[in-house]
Amino acid sequence: MPEAFVAGLDDQTRHKMIDLLNARLADTVALTLAVKQAHWNLKGPGYIGVHELLDEVADRLRDGADLMAERAVIIGGHAKGTLEVTASESTVEPYPVEMEAIADHIEALKDRFLKVGKALREAIEEASDAGDADTEDLFTEVSRAIDKDAWFIGSNAPVKG
C-alpha cells in the first residue's frame, strides 16, 4: 500500500475508508456519465435550460469524485475511478441510452441521485463510526451537492395536476 499522508488513523480504519471512498467514487463516476448521457440526448420543451444545467451538475459531480479520489490516496490507497472499475463496482443502475424526452431523463436522473445520496449518507455514518471525521466531513460535502443537484433536476419535472 502507498504511503499515507495523514496521522491518527490505524491501518484497519484506513483500509475501510479507502474501500468506502472507492465505492462512492464508482457511484459518482457512473452518475456523472448518466448526467452526460442525458445532456447529450434530451429533447423537448425547456431543452436549453436543462441541457446547460446538466453540464453544471456534471462539473459538480466531477468535483465530488475528485475529493473522494484524492482522499483515498492521501490516506494511503489508490483511487479506483476507471471505466472498468466503475462498470463492475457501481451500484448505480445502468442508464438508458436511447431515451430522449426531458421528463423521462429528469425522472431517471432524480431516481439515481436519490440512491447515490442515500449511499453517501450511509458512508457518512460509516466514517463517523470508524472515527474518521475528515472522511465523514468529505462525504457530507459531497452529499450536500448531490442533494442540491437532485433538487435542481427534480424542479425541472413537469407539474402533475
DSSP file with accessible surface (Angstrom, degrees, kcal/mol):
  #  RESIDUE AA STRUCTURE BP1 BP2  ACC     N-H-->O    O-->H-N    N-H-->O    O-->H-N    TCO  KAPPA ALPHA  PHI   PSI    X-CA   Y-CA   Z-CA
    1    1 A M              0   0  123      0, 0.0    76,-0.1     0, 0.0     3,-0.1   0.000 360.0 360.0 360.0 141.0    0.0    0.0    0.0
    2    2 A P        -     0   0   46      0, 0.0     2,-0.0     0, 0.0    76,-0.0  -0.120 360.0 -77.4 -62.9 166.4    1.3    3.5   -0.8
    3    3 A E        -     0   0  137      1,-0.1    73,-0.3     2,-0.0     2,-0.3  -0.340  44.6-130.0 -65.5 140.5    2.4    5.9    2.0
    4    4 A A        -     0   0   29     71,-0.2    71,-0.2    72,-0.1    70,-0.1  -0.718  10.1-159.3 -91.3 144.8   -0.3    7.6    3.9
    5    5 A F        +     0   0  141     69,-3.9     2,-0.3    -2,-0.3    70,-0.1  -0.198  67.3  77.6-114.7  39.3   -0.1   11.3    4.4
    6    6 A V        -     0   0   41     68,-0.1     2,-0.3     3,-0.1     3,-0.3  -0.995  64.7-144.8-147.3 141.8   -2.4   11.5    7.4
    7    7 A A  S    S+     0   0   95     -2,-0.3     3,-0.1     1,-0.2    -2,-0.0  -0.733  71.9  42.5-104.0 157.9   -1.8   10.8   11.1
    8    8 A G  S    S+     0   0   83     -2,-0.3     2,-0.5     1,-0.2    -1,-0.2   0.436  80.7 105.8  94.4  -0.8   -4.2    9.3   13.6
    9    9 A L        -     0   0   28     -3,-0.3    -1,-0.2   123,-0.0    -3,-0.1  -0.955  61.7-137.4-113.0 127.8   -5.9    6.5   11.6
   10   10 A D     >  -     0   0   92     -2,-0.5     4,-2.7     1,-0.1     5,-0.2  -0.312  30.7-102.9 -74.6 166.2   -5.0    2.9   12.2
   11   11 A D  H  > S+     0   0   98      1,-0.2     4,-2.7     2,-0.2     5,-0.2   0.881 120.2  53.4 -59.4 -39.9   -4.4    0.6    9.3
   12   12 A Q  H  > S+     0   0  158      1,-0.2     4,-2.2     2,-0.2    -1,-0.2   0.931 111.9  45.1 -63.1 -43.3   -7.8   -1.1    9.6
   13   13 A T  H  > S+     0   0   21      2,-0.2     4,-2.9     1,-0.2     5,-0.2   0.925 112.4  51.5 -65.7 -44.5   -9.6    2.2    9.5
   14   14 A R  H  X S+     0   0   26     -4,-2.7     4,-2.8     1,-0.2     5,-0.2   0.940 111.1  47.4 -58.0 -47.9   -7.6    3.5    6.6
   15   15 A H  H  X S+     0   0   80     -4,-2.7     4,-2.3     1,-0.2    -1,-0.2   0.919 113.0  48.8 -60.6 -42.8   -8.3    0.3    4.6
   16   16 A K  H  X S+     0   0   94     -4,-2.2     4,-2.3    -5,-0.2    -1,-0.2   0.918 113.4  46.5 -63.4 -43.4  -12.0    0.5    5.4
   17   17 A M  H  X S+     0   0    0     -4,-2.9     4,-3.2     2,-0.2     5,-0.2   0.889 109.8  53.6 -68.8 -38.0  -12.2    4.2    4.4
   18   18 A I  H  X S+     0   0    8     -4,-2.8     4,-2.5    -5,-0.2    -2,-0.2   0.944 111.3  46.3 -60.8 -44.9  -10.3    3.6    1.2
   19   19 A D  H  X S+     0   0  104     -4,-2.3     4,-2.1    -5,-0.2    -2,-0.2   0.915 114.4  47.9 -62.7 -42.7  -12.8    0.9    0.2
   20   20 A L  H  X S+     0   0   12     -4,-2.3     4,-2.3     2,-0.2     5,-0.2   0.919 111.4  49.8 -66.2 -43.4  -15.7    3.2    1.2
   21   21 A L  H  X S+     0   0    1     -4,-3.2     4,-2.3     1,-0.2    -2,-0.2   0.924 112.3  48.0 -60.5 -43.1  -14.2    6.1   -0.8
   22   22 A N  H  X S+     0   0   15     -4,-2.5     4,-2.4    -5,-0.2    -1,-0.2   0.866 108.8  53.9 -69.1 -33.1  -13.7    4.0   -3.8
   23   23 A A  H  X S+     0   0   32     -4,-2.1     4,-1.7     2,-0.2    68,-0.3   0.940 113.5  41.5 -64.4 -45.9  -17.2    2.6   -3.6
   24   24 A R  H  X S+     0   0   26     -4,-2.3     4,-2.3     1,-0.2    -2,-0.2   0.827 111.2  57.8 -72.7 -29.4  -18.8    6.0   -3.6
   25   25 A L  H  X S+     0   0    6     -4,-2.3     4,-2.8    -5,-0.2     5,-0.3   0.936 104.7  51.3 -61.2 -46.3  -16.3    7.2   -6.3
   26   26 A A  H  X S+     0   0    0     -4,-2.4     4,-2.4     1,-0.2    -2,-0.2   0.925 111.5  47.4 -58.9 -43.2  -17.6    4.4   -8.6
   27   27 A D  H  X S+     0   0    0     -4,-1.7     4,-2.6     1,-0.2    -1,-0.2   0.904 112.2  49.6 -64.9 -39.7  -21.1    5.6   -8.0
   28   28 A T  H  X S+     0   0    1     -4,-2.3     4,-2.5     2,-0.2    -2,-0.2   0.903 110.7  48.7 -69.3 -39.5  -20.2    9.2   -8.6
   29   29 A V  H  X S+     0   0   31     -4,-2.8     4,-2.3     2,-0.2    -1,-0.2   0.940 113.1  48.4 -63.8 -43.9  -18.4    8.4  -11.8
   30   30 A A  H  X S+     0   0   18     -4,-2.4     4,-2.1    -5,-0.3    -2,-0.2   0.915 111.7  49.4 -62.7 -41.1  -21.4    6.4  -13.0
   31   31 A L  H  X S+     0   0    0     -4,-2.6     4,-2.5     2,-0.2    -1,-0.2   0.901 108.5  53.6 -66.3 -38.2  -23.8    9.2  -12.1
   32   32 A T  H  X S+     0   0   11     -4,-2.5     4,-2.4     1,-0.2    -2,-0.2   0.927 109.2  48.5 -60.4 -43.9  -21.6   11.7  -13.9
   33   33 A L  H  X S+     0   0   85     -4,-2.3     4,-2.4     2,-0.2    -1,-0.2   0.882 109.8  52.3 -66.1 -35.7  -21.8    9.5  -17.1
   34   34 A A  H  X S+     0   0    5     -4,-2.1     4,-2.4     2,-0.2    -2,-0.2   0.924 109.1  50.3 -64.2 -42.5  -25.6    9.2  -16.7
   35   35 A V  H  X S+     0   0    0     -4,-2.5     4,-2.8     1,-0.2    -2,-0.2   0.924 111.8  47.2 -61.5 -44.4  -25.9   13.0  -16.5
   36   36 A K  H  X S+     0   0   30     -4,-2.4     4,-2.5     2,-0.2    -1,-0.2   0.895 108.6  55.2 -66.3 -37.2  -23.8   13.4  -19.6
   37   37 A Q  H  X S+     0   0   39     -4,-2.4     4,-1.3     2,-0.2    -2,-0.2   0.937 112.2  43.4 -59.5 -45.1  -25.8   10.8  -21.4
   38   38 A A  H  X S+     0   0    0     -4,-2.4     4,-2.3     1,-0.2     3,-0.5   0.940 111.0  55.4 -64.5 -45.9  -29.0   12.8  -20.6
   39   39 A H  H  < S+     0   0   11     -4,-2.8    -2,-0.2     1,-0.2    -1,-0.2   0.880 111.4  44.1 -53.5 -43.6  -27.2   16.1  -21.5
   40   40 A W  H  < S+     0   0  153     -4,-2.5    -1,-0.2     1,-0.2    -2,-0.2   0.772 123.8  32.0 -73.8 -28.6  -26.3   14.8  -25.0
   41   41 A N  H  < S+     0   0   56     -4,-1.3    -2,-0.2    -3,-0.5    -1,-0.2   0.550  81.9 116.5-113.8  -9.9  -29.7   13.1  -25.8
   42   42 A L     <  +     0   0    4     -4,-2.3     2,-0.3    -5,-0.1    59,-0.2  -0.312  36.1 179.3 -70.2 150.0  -32.5   15.0  -24.2
   43   43 A K  B     +a  101   0A 120     57,-2.7    59,-1.5     2,-0.1    -2,-0.0  -0.990  27.3  63.7-145.2 148.9  -35.1   16.7  -26.4
   44   44 A G  S >  S-     0   0   36     -2,-0.3     3,-1.5    57,-0.2    57,-0.0  -0.704  83.0 -17.5 131.8-179.4  -38.3   18.7  -25.8
   45   45 A P  T 3  S+     0   0  132      0, 0.0    57,-0.1     0, 0.0    -2,-0.1  -0.293 126.6  24.6 -58.7 136.2  -39.6   21.9  -24.3
   46   46 A G  T 3> S+     0   0   54      3,-0.0     4,-2.0     4,-0.0     5,-0.3   0.574  81.2 145.0  85.1  11.3  -37.1   23.6  -22.0
   47   47 A Y  H <>  +     0   0   90     -3,-1.5     4,-3.2     1,-0.2     5,-0.2   0.895  63.7  48.5 -49.6 -55.6  -34.2   21.8  -23.7
   48   48 A I  H  > S+     0   0   97      1,-0.2     4,-2.6     2,-0.2     5,-0.2   0.897 111.0  49.8 -63.4 -39.5  -31.6   24.6  -23.4
   49   49 A G  H  > S+     0   0   40      2,-0.2     4,-2.3    -3,-0.2    -1,-0.2   0.933 116.7  40.3 -62.8 -46.0  -32.1   25.2  -19.7
   50   50 A V  H  X S+     0   0    9     -4,-2.0     4,-2.7     2,-0.2    -2,-0.2   0.923 113.7  55.0 -69.8 -41.4  -31.9   21.5  -18.7
   51   51 A H  H  X S+     0   0   37     -4,-3.2     4,-1.3    -5,-0.3    -2,-0.2   0.938 112.9  41.8 -55.9 -48.8  -29.1   20.9  -21.2
   52   52 A E  H  X S+     0   0  109     -4,-2.6     4,-1.8    -5,-0.2    -1,-0.2   0.895 112.1  55.0 -68.7 -39.0  -27.0   23.7  -19.5
   53   53 A L  H  X S+     0   0   21     -4,-2.3     4,-2.6    -5,-0.2    -2,-0.2   0.929 104.9  53.8 -58.7 -43.7  -28.0   22.6  -16.0
   54   54 A L  H  X S+     0   0    2     -4,-2.7     4,-2.5     1,-0.2    -1,-0.2   0.842 104.5  54.5 -65.6 -31.6  -26.8   19.1  -16.6
   55   55 A D  H  X S+     0   0   58     -4,-1.3     4,-1.9     2,-0.2    -1,-0.2   0.929 110.8  46.1 -63.4 -43.6  -23.3   20.4  -17.7
   56   56 A E  H  X S+     0   0   98     -4,-1.8     4,-2.1     2,-0.2    -2,-0.2   0.905 111.9  51.3 -64.6 -41.2  -23.1   22.3  -14.4
   57   57 A V  H  X S+     0   0    0     -4,-2.6     4,-2.6     1,-0.2    -2,-0.2   0.925 107.8  52.3 -62.5 -44.3  -24.2   19.2  -12.5
   58   58 A A  H  X S+     0   0    0     -4,-2.5     4,-2.4     1,-0.2    -1,-0.2   0.901 107.8  52.7 -60.3 -39.0  -21.6   17.0  -14.2
   59   59 A D  H  X S+     0   0   80     -4,-1.9     4,-2.0     2,-0.2    -1,-0.2   0.925 110.1  47.3 -62.1 -44.7  -18.9   19.5  -13.2
   60   60 A R  H  X S+     0   0   74     -4,-2.1     4,-2.2     2,-0.2    -2,-0.2   0.892 110.4  52.5 -65.8 -37.1  -20.0   19.4   -9.6
   61   61 A L  H  X S+     0   0    5     -4,-2.6     4,-2.7     1,-0.2    -1,-0.2   0.918 107.9  51.2 -63.7 -41.2  -20.1   15.6   -9.7
   62   62 A R  H  X S+     0   0  105     -4,-2.4     4,-2.5     1,-0.2    -1,-0.2   0.889 107.8  53.4 -63.3 -36.4  -16.5   15.6  -11.0
   63   63 A D  H  X S+     0   0  104     -4,-2.0     4,-2.1     2,-0.2    -1,-0.2   0.929 110.3  46.7 -62.2 -44.7  -15.5   17.9   -8.2
   64   64 A G  H  X S+     0   0    7     -4,-2.2     4,-2.1     2,-0.2    -2,-0.2   0.909 111.1  51.5 -64.0 -41.1  -17.0   15.4   -5.6
   65   65 A A  H  X S+     0   0   12     -4,-2.7     4,-2.9     1,-0.2     5,-0.2   0.913 108.1  53.3 -61.6 -41.3  -15.3   12.5   -7.4
   66   66 A D  H  X S+     0   0   89     -4,-2.5     4,-2.8     1,-0.2     5,-0.3   0.914 107.1  51.1 -59.2 -45.6  -12.0   14.4   -7.2
   67   67 A L  H  X S+     0   0   54     -4,-2.1     4,-2.1     1,-0.2    -1,-0.2   0.928 113.6  44.1 -58.7 -46.1  -12.4   14.9   -3.4
   68   68 A M  H  X S+     0   0    0     -4,-2.1     4,-2.1     2,-0.2    -2,-0.2   0.921 114.7  48.5 -67.3 -43.1  -13.1   11.2   -2.8
   69   69 A A  H  X S+     0   0   18     -4,-2.9     4,-1.7     1,-0.2    -2,-0.2   0.933 113.1  47.0 -63.2 -45.5  -10.3   10.0   -5.1
   70   70 A E  H  X S+     0   0  101     -4,-2.8     4,-2.9    -5,-0.2    -1,-0.2   0.892 110.0  53.3 -66.1 -38.0   -7.7   12.3   -3.6
   71   71 A R  H  X S+     0   0   23     -4,-2.1     4,-2.3    -5,-0.3    -1,-0.2   0.917 105.4  54.8 -63.0 -40.3   -8.7   11.4    0.0
   72   72 A A  H  <>S+     0   0    0     -4,-2.1     5,-2.8     1,-0.2    -1,-0.2   0.916 113.2  42.4 -58.5 -40.7   -8.3    7.7   -0.9
   73   73 A V  H ><5S+     0   0   68     -4,-1.7     3,-2.0     3,-0.2    -2,-0.2   0.921 110.1  56.4 -72.4 -42.6   -4.7    8.5   -2.0
   74   74 A I  H 3<5S+     0   0   70     -4,-2.9   -69,-3.9     1,-0.3    -2,-0.2   0.882 107.2  49.5 -58.1 -38.1   -4.0   10.8    0.9
   75   75 A I  T 3<5S-     0   0    0     -4,-2.3    -1,-0.3   -71,-0.2   -71,-0.2   0.339 132.6 -87.7 -90.7  12.6   -4.8    8.1    3.4
   76   76 A G  T < 5S+     0   0    0     -3,-2.0    -3,-0.2   -73,-0.3   -72,-0.1   0.605  91.8  98.6 103.4  14.7   -2.6    5.6    1.7
   77   77 A G      < -     0   0    2     -5,-2.8     2,-0.4    -6,-0.2    -1,-0.2  -0.281  69.0 -97.8-112.6-161.0   -4.7    3.9   -1.0
   78   78 A H        -     0   0  113     -2,-0.1     2,-0.4   -76,-0.0   -56,-0.1  -0.964  28.6-121.3-121.3 142.3   -5.3    4.2   -4.7
   79   79 A A        -     0   0   43     -2,-0.4     2,-0.6     1,-0.1   -10,-0.1  -0.713  23.6-162.5 -78.9 131.1   -8.1    6.0   -6.4
   80   80 A K        +     0   0  100     -2,-0.4   -54,-0.1     1,-0.1    -1,-0.1  -0.714  38.0 134.8-119.4  78.6  -10.0    3.5   -8.5
   81   81 A G        +     0   0   35     -2,-0.6    -1,-0.1     4,-0.1     2,-0.0   0.064  27.0 131.0-116.6  26.0  -12.1    5.6  -10.9
   82   82 A T     >  -     0   0   70      1,-0.1     4,-2.9    -3,-0.1     5,-0.2  -0.306  69.8-111.7 -75.4 163.5  -11.5    3.8  -14.2
   83   83 A L  H  > S+     0   0  114      1,-0.2     4,-2.9     2,-0.2     5,-0.2   0.912 118.2  52.5 -57.2 -42.1  -14.3    2.9  -16.5
   84   84 A E  H  > S+     0   0  135      2,-0.2     4,-1.8     1,-0.2    -1,-0.2   0.920 112.1  43.2 -65.1 -44.9  -13.7   -0.8  -15.8
   85   85 A V  H  > S+     0   0   41      2,-0.2     4,-2.8     1,-0.2     5,-0.4   0.938 114.8  50.7 -66.6 -44.0  -13.9   -0.4  -12.0
   86   86 A T  H  X S+     0   0    6     -4,-2.9     4,-2.3     1,-0.2    -2,-0.2   0.934 109.8  50.4 -59.0 -45.6  -16.9    1.9  -12.3
   87   87 A A  H  < S+     0   0   83     -4,-2.9    -1,-0.2    -5,-0.2    -2,-0.2   0.878 119.3  36.3 -62.3 -36.6  -18.7   -0.6  -14.5
   88   88 A S  H  < S+     0   0   85     -4,-1.8    -1,-0.2    -5,-0.2    -2,-0.2   0.771 126.8  33.7 -89.7 -23.7  -18.1   -3.5  -12.2
   89   89 A E  H  < S+     0   0  123     -4,-2.8    -3,-0.2    -5,-0.2    -2,-0.2   0.675  86.4 105.3-108.4 -21.4  -18.4   -1.8   -8.8
   90   90 A S     <  -     0   0   26     -4,-2.3   -66,-0.1    -5,-0.4   -67,-0.1  -0.337  51.4-156.5 -67.3 144.4  -21.0    0.9   -9.1
   91   91 A T        +     0   0  104    -68,-0.3     2,-0.3     2,-0.1    -1,-0.1   0.388  60.1 115.2 -95.1   0.7  -24.4    0.4   -7.6
   92   92 A V  S    S-     0   0   23      1,-0.1     3,-0.1   -66,-0.1    -2,-0.1  -0.575  75.2-113.6 -75.4 130.7  -26.0    2.9   -9.9
   93   93 A E        -     0   0  111     -2,-0.3    -1,-0.1     1,-0.1    -2,-0.1  -0.348  41.9 -93.5 -62.0 138.1  -28.5    1.3  -12.3
   94   94 A P        -     0   0  115      0, 0.0    -1,-0.1     0, 0.0   -64,-0.0  -0.237  43.6-120.4 -53.7 142.0  -27.3    1.4  -16.0
   95   95 A Y        -     0   0   30    -65,-0.1     2,-0.1    -3,-0.1    14,-0.0  -0.682  24.2-109.7 -90.6 136.5  -28.7    4.5  -17.8
   96   96 A P        -     0   0   53      0, 0.0     3,-0.3     0, 0.0    -1,-0.1  -0.395  23.8-159.4 -63.9 135.7  -30.9    4.0  -20.8
   97   97 A V  S    S+     0   0   92      1,-0.2    -2,-0.0    -2,-0.1     0, 0.0   0.563  83.3  50.2 -96.3  -8.5  -29.0    5.1  -24.0
   98   98 A E  S    S+     0   0  176      2,-0.0     2,-0.2     0, 0.0    -1,-0.2   0.205  77.4 121.0-116.2  16.9  -32.0    5.7  -26.3
   99   99 A M        +     0   0   32     -3,-0.3     3,-0.0     1,-0.1   -58,-0.0  -0.567  25.2 163.3 -78.7 144.0  -34.1    7.9  -24.1
  100  100 A E        +     0   0  100     -2,-0.2   -57,-2.7   -58,-0.1    -1,-0.1   0.651  37.1 100.1-127.9 -41.1  -35.0   11.4  -25.4
  101  101 A A  B  >  -a   43   0A  42    -59,-0.2     4,-2.2     1,-0.1     3,-0.3  -0.310  64.9-138.5 -62.4 131.3  -37.9   13.0  -23.6
  102  102 A I  H  > S+     0   0   15    -59,-1.5     4,-3.0     1,-0.2     5,-0.2   0.905 103.0  54.7 -54.8 -45.0  -36.7   15.6  -21.0
  103  103 A A  H  > S+     0   0   41      1,-0.2     4,-2.2     2,-0.2    -1,-0.2   0.887 108.2  49.3 -59.6 -38.8  -39.3   14.3  -18.5
  104  104 A D  H  > S+     0   0   93     -3,-0.3     4,-2.5     2,-0.2    -1,-0.2   0.908 112.1  48.1 -66.9 -42.3  -38.0   10.8  -18.8
  105  105 A H  H  X S+     0   0    2     -4,-2.2     4,-2.9     2,-0.2     5,-0.3   0.922 110.4  52.0 -62.8 -43.8  -34.4   11.9  -18.3
  106  106 A I  H  X S+     0   0    4     -4,-3.0     4,-2.9     1,-0.2     5,-0.2   0.936 112.1  45.5 -59.8 -45.9  -35.4   14.0  -15.3
  107  107 A E  H  X S+     0   0   70     -4,-2.2     4,-2.3    -5,-0.2    -1,-0.2   0.932 114.1  48.3 -63.9 -44.5  -37.2   11.1  -13.6
  108  108 A A  H  X S+     0   0   10     -4,-2.5     4,-1.6     1,-0.2    -2,-0.2   0.911 116.0  43.7 -64.1 -41.5  -34.3    8.7  -14.4
  109  109 A L  H  X S+     0   0    2     -4,-2.9     4,-3.0     2,-0.2     5,-0.2   0.927 110.6  54.3 -69.8 -44.4  -31.7   11.1  -13.1
  110  110 A K  H  X S+     0   0   59     -4,-2.9     4,-2.5    -5,-0.3     5,-0.2   0.931 108.4  50.0 -56.1 -45.8  -33.7   12.0  -10.0
  111  111 A D  H  X S+     0   0   65     -4,-2.3     4,-1.9     1,-0.2    -1,-0.2   0.913 112.8  46.5 -58.8 -44.1  -34.0    8.4   -9.0
  112  112 A R  H  X S+     0   0   14     -4,-1.6     4,-2.4     1,-0.2     5,-0.2   0.898 110.9  51.8 -68.2 -39.6  -30.3    7.8   -9.4
  113  113 A F  H  X S+     0   0    0     -4,-3.0     4,-2.8     1,-0.2    -2,-0.2   0.912 108.9  51.0 -62.9 -41.7  -29.4   11.0   -7.5
  114  114 A L  H  X S+     0   0   91     -4,-2.5     4,-2.2    -5,-0.2    -1,-0.2   0.911 111.6  47.2 -64.0 -39.4  -31.6    9.9   -4.6
  115  115 A K  H  X S+     0   0  126     -4,-1.9     4,-2.2     2,-0.2    -2,-0.2   0.910 113.8  46.6 -69.4 -41.2  -30.0    6.5   -4.4
  116  116 A V  H  X S+     0   0    2     -4,-2.4     4,-2.4     2,-0.2    -2,-0.2   0.919 111.4  53.0 -67.0 -40.0  -26.4    7.9   -4.6
  117  117 A G  H  X S+     0   0    0     -4,-2.8     4,-2.3    -5,-0.2    -2,-0.2   0.913 108.5  50.0 -59.8 -41.5  -27.4   10.4   -1.9
  118  118 A K  H  X S+     0   0  126     -4,-2.2     4,-2.2     1,-0.2    -1,-0.2   0.931 110.1  49.8 -63.1 -43.9  -28.7    7.6    0.3
  119  119 A A  H  X S+     0   0   11     -4,-2.2     4,-2.1     1,-0.2    -1,-0.2   0.884 109.7  52.2 -63.9 -36.5  -25.4    5.7   -0.1
  120  120 A L  H  X S+     0   0    0     -4,-2.4     4,-2.4     2,-0.2    -1,-0.2   0.908 107.3  51.3 -66.6 -40.5  -23.4    8.8    0.7
  121  121 A R  H  X S+     0   0  103     -4,-2.3     4,-1.9     1,-0.2    -2,-0.2   0.900 109.7  50.3 -64.6 -35.7  -25.4    9.3    3.9
  122  122 A E  H  X S+     0   0   91     -4,-2.2     4,-2.4     1,-0.2    -1,-0.2   0.898 109.4  51.6 -65.6 -37.6  -24.7    5.7    4.8
  123  123 A A  H  X S+     0   0    0     -4,-2.1     4,-2.8     2,-0.2     5,-0.2   0.877 105.3  55.6 -66.2 -37.2  -21.0    6.4    4.1
  124  124 A I  H  X S+     0   0   29     -4,-2.4     4,-2.4     1,-0.2    -1,-0.2   0.944 110.0  46.0 -58.0 -47.2  -21.1    9.5    6.4
  125  125 A E  H  X S+     0   0  129     -4,-1.9     4,-2.9     2,-0.2    -2,-0.2   0.913 112.2  50.2 -64.0 -42.8  -22.3    7.2    9.2
  126  126 A E  H  X S+     0   0   72     -4,-2.4     4,-1.9     2,-0.2    -1,-0.2   0.914 111.4  48.2 -62.9 -42.4  -19.7    4.6    8.5
  127  127 A A  H  X>S+     0   0    0     -4,-2.8     5,-2.4     2,-0.2     4,-0.6   0.907 112.5  49.5 -65.7 -38.9  -16.9    7.1    8.5
  128  128 A S  H ><5S+     0   0   54     -4,-2.4     3,-1.3    -5,-0.2    -2,-0.2   0.944 110.4  49.5 -63.2 -48.1  -18.2    8.6   11.8
  129  129 A D  H 3<5S+     0   0  123     -4,-2.9    -1,-0.2     1,-0.3    -2,-0.2   0.832 110.2  52.2 -60.0 -32.1  -18.4    5.1   13.4
  130  130 A A  H 3<5S-     0   0   25     -4,-1.9    -1,-0.3    -5,-0.2    -2,-0.2   0.578 115.5-117.1 -81.4 -10.4  -14.9    4.4   12.2
  131  131 A G  T <<5S+     0   0   58     -3,-1.3     2,-1.0    -4,-0.6    -3,-0.2   0.695  71.5 133.9  83.0  20.4  -13.6    7.7   13.8
  132  132 A D     >< +     0   0    4     -5,-2.4     4,-2.4     1,-0.2    -1,-0.2  -0.734  24.1 172.9-105.1  84.8  -12.5    9.3   10.6
  133  133 A A  H  > S+     0   0   62     -2,-1.0     4,-2.6     1,-0.2    -1,-0.2   0.826  75.2  56.1 -62.6 -33.3  -14.0   12.8   10.9
  134  134 A D  H  > S+     0   0   99      2,-0.2     4,-2.3     1,-0.2    -1,-0.2   0.931 110.6  42.5 -68.6 -43.3  -12.2   14.1    7.8
  135  135 A T  H  > S+     0   0    0      2,-0.2     4,-2.7     1,-0.2     5,-0.2   0.904 113.5  54.0 -68.3 -37.6  -13.7   11.5    5.5
  136  136 A E  H  X S+     0   0   57     -4,-2.4     4,-2.1     1,-0.2    -2,-0.2   0.939 110.3  46.7 -57.6 -47.3  -17.1   11.9    7.3
  137  137 A D  H  X S+     0   0   95     -4,-2.6     4,-2.4     2,-0.2    -2,-0.2   0.898 110.5  52.8 -63.4 -40.8  -16.9   15.7    6.5
  138  138 A L  H  X S+     0   0   19     -4,-2.3     4,-2.4     1,-0.2     5,-0.2   0.945 109.7  47.8 -60.8 -47.7  -15.9   15.0    2.9
  139  139 A F  H  X S+     0   0    0     -4,-2.7     4,-2.8     1,-0.2    -1,-0.2   0.876 109.9  54.1 -62.1 -35.4  -18.9   12.7    2.4
  140  140 A T  H  X S+     0   0   36     -4,-2.1     4,-2.5    -5,-0.2    -1,-0.2   0.931 108.4  48.8 -63.6 -43.4  -21.1   15.3    4.0
  141  141 A E  H  X S+     0   0   94     -4,-2.4     4,-1.7     2,-0.2    -2,-0.2   0.935 114.5  44.5 -61.7 -45.5  -19.8   17.9    1.5
  142  142 A V  H  X S+     0   0    6     -4,-2.4     4,-2.5     1,-0.2    -2,-0.2   0.917 111.8  53.9 -66.6 -40.4  -20.4   15.6   -1.5
  143  143 A S  H  X S+     0   0    7     -4,-2.8     4,-2.9     1,-0.2     5,-0.2   0.904 105.5  53.3 -60.8 -42.3  -23.8   14.6   -0.1
  144  144 A R  H  X S+     0   0  153     -4,-2.5     4,-2.3     1,-0.2    -1,-0.2   0.912 110.4  47.1 -59.0 -44.0  -24.9   18.2    0.1
  145  145 A A  H  X S+     0   0   36     -4,-1.7     4,-2.6     2,-0.2    -2,-0.2   0.912 112.1  50.0 -65.6 -41.7  -24.0   18.8   -3.5
  146  146 A I  H  X S+     0   0    2     -4,-2.5     4,-2.6     2,-0.2    -2,-0.2   0.930 111.8  48.3 -61.7 -46.0  -25.8   15.6   -4.6
  147  147 A D  H  X S+     0   0   66     -4,-2.9     4,-2.1     2,-0.2    -2,-0.2   0.920 112.1  49.0 -62.0 -42.4  -28.9   16.6   -2.7
  148  148 A K  H  X S+     0   0  119     -4,-2.3     4,-2.7    -5,-0.2    -2,-0.2   0.929 112.8  46.8 -64.4 -43.1  -28.9   20.1   -4.2
  149  149 A D  H  X S+     0   0    1     -4,-2.6     4,-2.9     2,-0.2     5,-0.3   0.875 108.5  55.3 -69.7 -33.4  -28.5   18.8   -7.7
  150  150 A A  H  X S+     0   0   10     -4,-2.6     4,-3.0    -5,-0.2    -1,-0.2   0.923 110.8  46.9 -60.8 -40.4  -31.3   16.3   -7.2
  151  151 A W  H  X S+     0   0  164     -4,-2.1     4,-2.2     2,-0.2    -2,-0.2   0.926 111.5  49.9 -66.5 -45.9  -33.4   19.2   -6.2
  152  152 A F  H  < S+     0   0   59     -4,-2.7     4,-0.4     2,-0.2    -2,-0.2   0.937 116.3  42.4 -56.8 -47.5  -32.3   21.3   -9.2
  153  153 A I  H >< S+     0   0    4     -4,-2.9     3,-1.7     1,-0.2    -2,-0.2   0.950 114.7  49.4 -66.4 -47.7  -33.0   18.4  -11.6
  154  154 A G  H >< S+     0   0   20     -4,-3.0     3,-1.7     1,-0.3    -1,-0.2   0.810 100.7  65.0 -63.1 -28.6  -36.3   17.4   -9.9
  155  155 A S  T 3< S+     0   0   76     -4,-2.2    -1,-0.3     1,-0.3    -2,-0.2   0.653  95.0  60.7 -69.8 -13.2  -37.5   21.0  -10.0
  156  156 A N  T <  S+     0   0   70     -3,-1.7    -1,-0.3    -4,-0.4    -2,-0.2   0.457  79.5 114.1 -88.6  -5.0  -37.5   20.7  -13.8
  157  157 A A  S <  S-     0   0   31     -3,-1.7   -54,-0.1    -4,-0.2     3,-0.1  -0.410  79.8 -99.4 -67.9 143.2  -40.0   17.9  -13.8
  158  158 A P        -     0   0   82      0, 0.0     2,-0.4     0, 0.0    -1,-0.1  -0.361  40.5-108.9 -60.8 142.2  -43.4   18.7  -15.3
  159  159 A V        -     0   0  145     -3,-0.1     2,-0.4     1,-0.0    -3,-0.0  -0.600  30.6-145.3 -75.0 128.5  -46.1   19.6  -12.7
  160  160 A K              0   0  186     -2,-0.4    -1,-0.0     1,-0.1    -3,-0.0  -0.793 360.0 360.0 -95.2 135.8  -48.6   16.9  -12.4
  161  161 A G              0   0  126     -2,-0.4    -1,-0.1     0, 0.0    -2,-0.0   0.006 360.0 360.0-165.7 360.0  -52.1   18.0  -11.8
